Each structure stands twice: as C-alpha cells, then as structure tokens.
Amino acid sequence: MSSRPSLRSERRWALWGSYAALALFAVFFLTPPVYMLITSLKTSAEIGGQAGSPWVVRHPTLQNYLDLIGNPHFRVFFFNSLKVTLCVVAVSMAISVLAAFSLARMKFWGSGVLAAGVFLTYLVPDSLLFIPLFQIIGKLGLTNNVWCLVLLFPTLAVPFCTWIMIGYFASIPKELDEAALIDGASWMQLLFRIFIPVALPGIIAATIFAFTISWGTLLYPLAYLYSSDQMVLTVGILTELIRGDVFEWGRIMAGSLLAAMPPVLIYVFLMDYYIAGLTAGATKG
C-alpha cells in the first residue's frame, strides 16, 4: 500500500519535469522568431535608438512589410523561389519514388548496398560539392540562371527522400504486391495502384523535406546566382537589404518572416503525415 503514494509522487515529478523541459525548449527556440517579429514592427529610427529595451515596440508599424510587398525585386525573388521549389519537388519525388520502390521491392543483386550508398551521399556536406558542381553548371551554360537550381537541389533532396520512401515501402506487407503480381499486374501498376495510395504519408513526408530543402537552401543560390532577376528569396533578401555596412534590420526581419511563412504553414497542417512518414518501419505489428 505504501508503494502507491510513492509511485504517484514519482509520476507527478516526472510530469512536472517534462513540462519544465518543454517550457525551456519552447523559450529557447521561440526567442529568435519572436525577436524577429518585434524588430520587423519597428522603424529604422527606433531600431537604431540606444534607449529602452529592444524587446519593446513603442511605435509599431507595418511599413517594413508593405515596402517589401511593394518592392518588385522582392516579388521576383518570391516567384523565382516558388517555381524552383515546385520543379524541384516534382523532379525529386519522381526520382525518389521510383528509386525507393525498386530498391525496397524489386530485389536485385546489390540492392541493399545501393540503398545504403544512396543515404550516405546525403551525408556529404554541401560545401564539398558546390565547387565541382559549379564546373558542371558552367559547362552547361547555366551559371546565373535560376533554372540551374532545378538541377542542383535534387542532389540534396533525392538521397534522403529515397531513404524515407525505402523505409515506408518496406513496411507495407509483401502479401499485397505478391497477390497483385499473381493477378497479372505489372510493376508500374503495382506502384501506382497499390504502393503510392498506401504510402501516401511517407510521400507527403518526403515532399515536405524536398520543399524545405529547395525553399531554404542558401549556399547554392549564393554561389551560382548574382543578378537580381535570377535570385531566390534566401539570397535576394541578403543582397537587396544589405548595402555595404548598412543593414536594414526592419526589412531584413520582415523579409525573413515572410520567407519562412510557407514552410511553417506546411509543417503546421501536415505535421502528422510528416511524423508518420519519418517513423515508418520503426515498429512492427
């Protein structure tokens, strides 16, 4: 009988400890975006002022956002990012789904080693790849062309997306494809009529990852693009709003928040699918 109060006390302390850790985690990771939001609502004069707390907005204004939305360069950056992201997601998912299906289901000699090699390519840092890729892009005549990113970004997205899809396809019972093959279905019919509908959470998770990579990568656009009409948001915000040693902090923070909005909205509405896709195959039964 005496063990029950002790057990309840331990559970209560564990619960409070979890809440304290989550609160600390939330404060630590929400402080930068909150500070960005506060700064974006200030005028340049208020940001440059020395008096008062930087966490207080005395004269809130939306002028920084209005200036960016009305800026034709910012609109070009946004639409460049949008078209590159949509193309990269389509190309990456087409390659990843076909590659993952062949590696997970169409067993052949060396498929396991090849699957591990696909994932290991994701571990190679971007900083080691952009120099040889720059030579390839230069020979193709695509330097300072926004469409070069459609060729570059899949090198970052395809390996991890393929790995995610391999795990999800492997978790689907083999009886489904065996029954379909016995009934005369081809491999492509098996993929499009059985695996893709069943593996939709995994496909959504891989799509979100490909979207995040192509929308937020900085190094490749910074290395390959240098004219305003070809830049994407990640580079355009830096080049347009930083002139020498002059930083337009209000507009920089406003632009960063506007650029972060699409990925945040996607994660908010599709988080359950993303978690389900990432954890596929972790448990059985």
C-alpha positions as CSV (number, residue, x, y, z in Angstrom):
1,M,0.0,0.0,0.0
2,S,2.8,2.4,0.8
3,S,4.3,2.0,-2.7
4,R,1.2,3.6,-4.4
5,P,1.8,7.1,-3.0
6,S,5.5,6.8,-3.8
7,L,4.6,5.8,-7.4
8,R,2.2,8.7,-7.8
9,S,4.7,11.1,-6.4
10,E,7.4,9.9,-8.9
11,R,4.9,10.2,-11.8
12,R,4.0,13.7,-10.7
13,W,7.6,14.8,-10.5
14,A,8.3,13.2,-13.9
15,L,5.3,15.1,-15.4
16,W,6.5,18.4,-13.9
17,G,10.0,17.7,-15.1
18,S,8.7,17.1,-18.6
19,Y,6.7,20.3,-18.6
20,A,9.7,22.2,-17.4
21,A,11.9,20.8,-20.1
22,L,9.3,21.6,-22.8
23,A,8.9,25.1,-21.5
24,L,12.7,25.6,-21.6
25,F,12.8,24.2,-25.1
26,A,10.0,26.4,-26.3
27,V,11.5,29.6,-24.8
28,F,14.9,28.7,-26.3
29,F,13.7,28.1,-29.8
30,L,10.9,30.7,-29.9
31,T,13.1,33.6,-28.8
32,P,14.7,34.3,-32.2
33,P,11.4,34.4,-34.2
34,V,9.7,36.5,-31.6
35,Y,12.6,38.9,-31.6
36,M,12.5,39.0,-35.4
37,L,8.8,39.8,-35.3
38,I,9.4,42.6,-32.8
39,T,12.2,44.1,-34.9
40,S,10.1,43.9,-38.1
41,L,7.4,46.1,-36.4
42,K,9.9,48.9,-35.6
43,T,11.0,51.8,-37.7
44,S,14.7,52.3,-38.6
45,A,14.9,55.2,-36.2
46,E,13.6,53.1,-33.3
47,I,15.9,50.2,-34.1
48,G,18.9,52.5,-34.2
49,G,18.0,54.2,-30.9
50,Q,20.0,53.3,-27.9
51,A,17.5,54.0,-25.2
52,G,14.9,51.4,-24.0
53,S,14.5,47.7,-24.3
54,P,15.0,46.0,-27.7
55,W,12.0,43.8,-26.8
56,V,9.5,46.6,-26.6
57,V,7.9,48.2,-29.7
58,R,7.0,51.8,-28.9
59,H,5.6,52.8,-32.3
60,P,4.6,49.6,-34.1
61,T,4.3,49.8,-37.9
62,L,3.7,47.5,-40.8
63,Q,5.7,49.7,-43.2
64,N,8.5,47.2,-43.5
65,Y,6.1,44.6,-44.7
66,L,4.4,47.0,-47.1
67,D,7.7,48.1,-48.5
68,L,8.7,44.6,-49.2
69,I,5.4,43.5,-50.8
70,G,5.5,46.6,-52.9
71,N,9.1,46.0,-53.9
72,P,9.3,44.5,-57.5
73,H,12.6,42.8,-56.7
74,F,11.1,41.0,-53.7
75,R,8.2,39.8,-55.8
76,V,10.7,38.4,-58.4
77,F,12.6,36.7,-55.6
78,F,9.4,35.1,-54.3
79,F,8.2,33.8,-57.7
80,N,11.7,32.5,-58.5
81,S,11.7,30.6,-55.3
82,L,8.2,29.3,-55.9
83,K,8.9,28.0,-59.4
84,V,12.2,26.5,-58.5
85,T,10.7,24.8,-55.4
86,L,7.7,23.3,-57.4
87,C,10.0,21.9,-60.1
88,V,12.5,20.5,-57.6
89,V,9.8,18.8,-55.6
90,A,8.3,17.3,-58.7
91,V,11.7,16.0,-60.0
92,S,12.9,14.8,-56.6
93,M,9.7,12.9,-55.8
94,A,9.6,11.3,-59.2
95,I,13.1,10.0,-58.9
96,S,12.8,9.1,-55.2
97,V,9.5,7.1,-55.5
98,L,10.8,5.1,-58.5
99,A,14.2,4.5,-56.8
100,A,12.8,3.6,-53.5
101,F,10.3,1.2,-55.0
102,S,12.9,-0.6,-57.0
103,L,15.3,-0.8,-54.0
104,A,12.7,-1.9,-51.5
105,R,10.6,-4.3,-53.6
106,M,12.3,-5.3,-56.8
107,K,15.1,-7.1,-55.1
108,F,18.3,-7.5,-57.2
109,W,21.9,-8.1,-56.5
110,G,23.5,-5.3,-54.6
111,S,20.2,-3.5,-53.8
112,G,20.9,-3.4,-50.1
113,V,24.4,-1.9,-50.6
114,L,23.0,0.6,-53.2
115,A,20.3,1.7,-50.7
116,A,22.9,2.4,-48.0
117,G,25.0,4.2,-50.6
118,V,22.1,6.4,-51.5
119,F,21.7,7.6,-47.9
120,L,25.4,8.0,-47.4
121,T,25.5,10.5,-50.3
122,Y,23.2,12.7,-48.2
123,L,25.9,12.9,-45.5
124,V,28.3,14.6,-47.9
125,P,28.4,18.4,-46.9
126,D,27.2,20.9,-49.5
127,S,30.5,22.8,-49.1
128,L,32.3,19.9,-50.7
129,L,30.0,19.6,-53.7
130,F,29.4,23.1,-54.9
131,I,32.8,23.6,-56.5
132,P,32.7,20.6,-58.8
133,L,29.0,21.2,-59.5
134,F,29.9,24.8,-60.4
135,Q,32.2,23.5,-63.1
136,I,29.4,21.3,-64.4
137,I,26.9,24.1,-64.4
138,G,29.4,26.4,-66.1
139,K,29.9,23.9,-68.9
140,L,26.1,23.7,-69.4
141,G,25.9,27.5,-69.6
142,L,23.5,27.8,-66.7
143,T,25.6,30.0,-64.4
144,N,23.5,32.9,-63.1
145,N,20.4,31.1,-64.3
146,V,17.7,30.3,-61.8
147,W,16.9,27.0,-63.6
148,C,20.4,25.7,-62.6
149,L,18.9,25.2,-59.1
150,V,16.4,22.7,-60.6
151,L,19.4,20.6,-61.4
152,L,21.3,21.2,-58.2
153,F,18.7,20.9,-55.4
154,P,17.7,17.3,-56.3
155,T,21.2,16.3,-55.4
156,L,20.4,17.4,-51.8
157,A,16.8,16.2,-51.7
158,V,16.7,12.9,-53.6
159,P,19.0,10.8,-51.3
160,F,17.1,11.5,-48.1
161,C,13.7,11.3,-49.8
162,T,14.6,8.0,-51.3
163,W,15.7,6.7,-47.8
164,I,12.4,7.8,-46.3
165,M,10.4,6.1,-49.1
166,I,12.5,2.9,-48.8
167,G,11.6,2.6,-45.1
168,Y,7.9,3.2,-45.8
169,F,7.7,0.8,-48.8
170,A,9.5,-1.9,-46.7
171,S,6.8,-1.6,-44.0
172,I,4.0,-2.4,-46.5
173,P,3.0,-6.2,-46.2
174,K,4.5,-8.2,-49.1
175,E,1.3,-10.1,-49.5
176,L,-0.2,-7.1,-51.3
177,D,2.3,-7.0,-54.1
178,E,2.5,-10.8,-54.3
179,A,-1.3,-11.0,-54.7
180,A,-1.2,-8.2,-57.4
181,L,1.6,-9.9,-59.3
182,I,-0.2,-13.2,-59.3
183,D,-3.3,-11.5,-60.7
184,G,-1.3,-10.2,-63.6
185,A,-0.4,-6.7,-62.5
186,S,2.8,-5.1,-63.8
187,W,5.4,-3.5,-61.6
188,M,4.2,0.0,-62.6
189,Q,0.6,-0.9,-61.9
190,L,1.7,-2.2,-58.6
191,L,3.4,1.1,-57.8
192,F,0.7,3.5,-58.9
193,R,-2.4,1.5,-57.8
194,I,-1.2,-0.1,-54.5
195,F,2.0,1.4,-53.1
196,I,1.5,5.1,-53.8
197,P,-2.0,5.2,-52.2
198,V,-0.9,3.1,-49.2
199,A,2.4,5.0,-48.8
200,L,0.8,8.5,-49.0
201,P,2.0,9.6,-45.5
202,G,5.6,8.7,-46.5
203,I,5.3,10.5,-49.8
204,I,4.0,13.6,-48.0
205,A,6.9,13.5,-45.6
206,A,9.4,13.2,-48.4
207,T,7.7,16.0,-50.3
208,I,7.8,18.3,-47.2
209,F,11.5,17.6,-46.9
210,A,12.2,18.3,-50.6
211,F,10.2,21.5,-50.3
212,T,12.2,22.7,-47.2
213,I,15.5,22.0,-48.9
214,S,14.7,23.8,-52.1
215,W,13.0,26.7,-50.4
216,G,15.6,27.4,-47.7
217,T,19.0,26.5,-49.1
218,L,21.4,29.4,-49.1
219,L,24.8,28.1,-50.3
220,Y,24.0,27.0,-53.9
221,P,22.0,30.2,-54.8
222,L,24.7,32.3,-53.2
223,A,27.4,30.6,-55.3
224,Y,25.6,30.4,-58.7
225,L,23.3,33.5,-58.9
226,Y,24.4,37.1,-58.9
227,S,21.8,39.2,-60.8
228,S,18.6,40.4,-59.2
229,D,16.3,39.0,-61.8
230,Q,17.6,35.4,-61.2
231,M,17.9,35.4,-57.4
232,V,15.7,33.5,-55.0
233,L,14.4,34.7,-51.6
234,T,17.3,33.3,-49.5
235,V,19.9,35.3,-51.4
236,G,17.7,38.2,-52.5
237,I,16.9,39.3,-49.0
238,L,20.7,39.5,-48.2
239,T,21.8,41.3,-51.4
240,E,18.8,43.7,-51.6
241,L,18.6,44.7,-48.0
242,I,22.3,44.8,-47.0
243,R,24.3,47.5,-48.7
244,G,27.9,47.5,-47.6
245,D,27.9,48.1,-43.9
246,V,24.3,49.3,-43.9
247,F,21.8,46.8,-42.6
248,E,18.0,47.5,-43.0
249,W,17.2,45.3,-40.0
250,G,13.4,46.0,-40.0
251,R,13.0,44.9,-43.6
252,I,15.5,42.0,-43.2
253,M,13.5,40.6,-40.3
254,A,10.2,41.2,-42.2
255,G,11.5,39.5,-45.3
256,S,12.9,36.6,-43.3
257,L,9.5,36.1,-41.6
258,L,7.7,36.3,-45.0
259,A,10.1,33.8,-46.5
260,A,9.7,31.4,-43.5
261,M,5.9,31.5,-43.7
262,P,5.3,28.9,-46.4
263,P,7.4,26.1,-44.8
264,V,5.8,26.9,-41.4
265,L,2.3,26.7,-42.7
266,I,3.1,23.4,-44.4
267,Y,4.5,21.9,-41.3
268,V,1.6,23.1,-39.2
269,F,-1.0,21.5,-41.4
270,L,0.9,18.3,-42.4
271,M,2.9,17.6,-39.3
272,D,1.0,14.3,-38.6
273,Y,1.9,13.0,-42.0
274,Y,5.5,14.1,-41.7
275,I,5.9,12.3,-38.4
276,A,4.1,9.2,-39.7
277,G,6.4,9.1,-42.7
278,L,9.6,9.5,-40.7
279,T,8.7,6.8,-38.2
280,A,7.5,4.2,-40.7
281,G,9.2,0.9,-40.1
282,A,10.3,1.8,-36.6
283,T,7.8,-0.6,-35.1
284,K,6.2,-3.8,-36.4
285,G,2.7,-5.2,-35.8
